[in-house]
Amino acid sequence: MITEEQYINGLGRLLLKKSGLTIDCIEKIFSLKISKDKTNIINKKFDTYILDNKRKNTGSFYTPDYIASYMVSKALFEYFKNNTSLSDERLTSIFYNGKYNLKNNEFQVFLKILKNITIADLSCGGGIFLINYMRLVEKILIINNCDNYMSYLKAISKNVHAYDINKQAINALLLELNIHFEPENEEEIIYFNTHNLDIITSASFDETVPQNGYSIVIGNPPYLGEKGNKNLFNEIKKSAFGNQYYEGKMDLFYYFIYRGINVLNDSGVLVYLTTNYFITADGAKNLRKYLKDNGSFIEIINFNEYKVFKDALGQHNLIFTYEKSKNKNTRITNIEENKKVHSFDELVKFVGNCNNKYSIQEKFLFNERNTIQLYINENHFSIIKKIKTKSTHTLKDFFNVNQGLVSGADRVSKQNYNKKLSQEIIDLYKINIGDSIYVMNKKKSDKFLGKNYLKYFYKNSDINKFSVNENTNKRILYIDSQVELDQVLKNHLIPYKEILEDRREVQTGSRNWYELQWPRIKEIFEKEKIVVPQRSSSNIFAYNDKAFYGSADIYYITSKNLLMDYPLIALLGLLNSKLFYFYLSNIGKKKGNMLELYATPLKHLLIKKLKNEKTIINISRDLINKFNDKSFDQLNQLIYDDYNISQEEENFIENFYNHMH
Ligand SMILES: C[S@@+](CC[C@H](N)C(=O)[O-])C[C@H]1O[C@@H](n2cnc3c(N)ncnc32)[C@H](O)[C@@H]1O
């Protein structure tokens, strides 16, 4: 047995001292006899668990206390809303404004419900959520002068389930819990149902879940992308559950969402703190479909730049509340301020005072590809709703969208020079870093003059609104499978053969060593088209009907058929309009204020046949010839008219446009 003295070095001791617990009690809590060695192990692990700097590598960020208690109030608010007749106002005053003194009949309702709530945190860590839950329950019991509140607390704690893969976390939780409740004797020690297991792969998980599932699932699961953690996901995939819900490029926390919803009962509430990328990420396609099919988001609080975790740089988070009932509206709060908040009350005020709030029906929350659309605020949403309702087609109904070419070796890069070229070849051909392979300036291209594979080559900065800059000093050797390897070409490329042969497509035999890695279809560069820079600060779409070869950071929109049921130039006018800037800014991916216009979002843009098509085409032609403000204003006016945009909405869009430009 160890003495109290032996406990003095280290964190465990501090807690022991603070709690006033006897070692006996602690032994009970840890359900093991603490020998000297074991104590050290517990202390050390406990210590590293709580203070571990490596936690970033495991995707574990521990929730600040005020956020956890806010989420607990949120879960109880929704649960009581679903399961009692108390009004929203009444529940707000109880759960958010701390007015816990209840009328007698209310208190009886509370007792009955609280005794039956089953609550789980599937990644409890030190137990911040569950401890906050118990603290809140305790407050309610004490303020309402509940006789024998300790026995109620004990009864309620029997329905609390704490899961974690890490045993030390669970130990820490039990200790922390009892430090709070200061049991005076063994009888008063509070236990939860603790489950030390991997909630994704464990075959015994189902046995731990109460028959009716959980009333509340709450937590902050670990965030860990598949990228860089391939082995972990390979292991997970070996389990039935892991395999069932696996999708490429996913995040570990998606499994916690699936599990959480699986175990939630029909009137239950799930509240999670996660990163906010899953609402649009490609690797969360199945997850979003599952979320759409199995219930409703009740609320999403998007924190944007507000830092929930001080030490998670560059991370963006949200809190979402989800229920199994279908077709419920979602309340959205879009936090735009990055004010410092330190307490529950401050957070309630901060979120409450945020002006960017609106409620949205499910059919508008999920857009065409089931990505979840969070608009800036009510005004934005109502205009987008109008654009969507007026639209009759998606862009891909009439047009193809293709990405520009990838040569796989524009020039000799430093990496290729060091890793792929042999010294012998470098010396023989006097190769330097930066030497042109497929891409070169005009002067260097002289030896290819007259060859039909020599093409003008453009950068995405050569694209302006409506028209392109046709003067370029750059050239590319456009070598696809149609081009024969003539002597000039051979002489030019041979020195770089080691680099060219190392490209994946050449290795797999789908390209000759001298061809471009991804030449795409030549036609898209040659024919009439709209070119789009992949990323830009505004909606920049340019018309071009000559050869315009460019790299993969340019997209090419071409008509699908010769009938031209939707004229390309009409589309050009629409895409360049202020209304479409507004639309593009509100949907799809954005990096800061930059629009990201990849092939998939472009293909899925909603469009309509324009009533004023002819005039729009004429004005757009003017703008292709020479951009001028007068014609641009006229164009915008016609587009507003086409979509029945009111004067008030127009002012809103114009202000937004001016503010962003
Ligand atoms: C982000 S931490 C959150 C801890 C706590 N909920 C909080 O917010 O402070 C994630 C926790 O999940 C646990 N965890 C990671 N993978 C797990 C798994 N497969 N099954 C159960 N728990 C897991 C970690 O041990 C860690 O304690």
The ligand as an SDF file (V2000), in Angstrom:
LIG
                    3D

 27 29  0  0  0  0  0  0  0  0999 V2000
  -10.9130   15.1500  -29.0970 C   0  0  0  0  0  0  0  0  0  0  0  0
  -10.7050   14.1610  -27.6650 S   0  0  0  0  0  0  0  0  0  0  0  0
  -12.1110   14.7230  -26.8410 C   0  0  0  0  0  0  0  0  0  0  0  0
  -12.1120   14.5310  -25.4100 C   0  0  0  0  0  0  0  0  0  0  0  0
  -13.2720   15.1870  -24.7000 C   0  0  0  0  0  0  0  0  0  0  0  0
  -14.5240   14.7530  -25.2520 N   0  0  0  0  0  0  0  0  0  0  0  0
  -13.1450   16.6790  -24.7730 C   0  0  0  0  0  0  0  0  0  0  0  0
  -13.7640   17.3070  -25.6150 O   0  0  0  0  0  0  0  0  0  0  0  0
  -12.3720   17.2540  -24.0240 O   0  0  0  0  0  0  0  0  0  0  0  0
  -11.0660   12.6560  -28.3140 C   0  0  0  0  0  0  0  0  0  0  0  0
  -11.0490   11.4690  -27.3890 C   0  0  0  0  0  0  0  0  0  0  0  0
  -11.4420   10.3580  -28.1890 O   0  0  0  0  0  0  0  0  0  0  0  0
  -10.7420    9.2150  -27.7640 C   0  0  0  0  0  0  0  0  0  0  0  0
  -10.7420    8.2660  -28.8870 N   0  0  0  0  0  0  0  0  0  0  0  0
   -9.9940    8.2930  -30.0100 C   0  0  0  0  0  0  0  0  0  0  0  0
  -10.3050    7.2750  -30.8180 N   0  0  0  0  0  0  0  0  0  0  0  0
  -11.2810    6.5730  -30.1910 C   0  0  0  0  0  0  0  0  0  0  0  0
  -12.0250    5.4150  -30.5340 C   0  0  0  0  0  0  0  0  0  0  0  0
  -11.8180    4.7860  -31.6770 N   0  0  0  0  0  0  0  0  0  0  0  0
  -12.9490    4.9630  -29.6590 N   0  0  0  0  0  0  0  0  0  0  0  0
  -13.1720    5.6110  -28.4940 C   0  0  0  0  0  0  0  0  0  0  0  0
  -12.5030    6.7190  -28.1270 N   0  0  0  0  0  0  0  0  0  0  0  0
  -11.5730    7.1980  -28.9510 C   0  0  0  0  0  0  0  0  0  0  0  0
   -9.3720    9.7500  -27.3800 C   0  0  0  0  0  0  0  0  0  0  0  0
   -8.7480    8.8800  -26.4580 O   0  0  0  0  0  0  0  0  0  0  0  0
   -9.7190   11.1080  -26.7690 C   0  0  0  0  0  0  0  0  0  0  0  0
   -9.8790   11.0130  -25.3920 O   0  0  0  0  0  0  0  0  0  0  0  0
  1  2  1  0
  2  3  1  0
  2 10  1  0
  3  4  1  0
  4  5  1  0
  5  6  1  0
  5  7  1  0
  7  8  2  0
  7  9  1  0
 10 11  1  0
 11 12  1  0
 11 26  1  0
 12 13  1  0
 13 14  1  0
 13 24  1  0
 14 15  1  0
 14 23  1  0
 15 16  2  0
 16 17  1  0
 17 18  1  0
 17 23  2  0
 18 19  1  0
 18 20  2  0
 20 21  1  0
 21 22  2  0
 22 23  1  0
 24 25  1  0
 24 26  1  0
 26 27  1  0
M  CHG  2   2   1   9  -1
M  END
$$$$
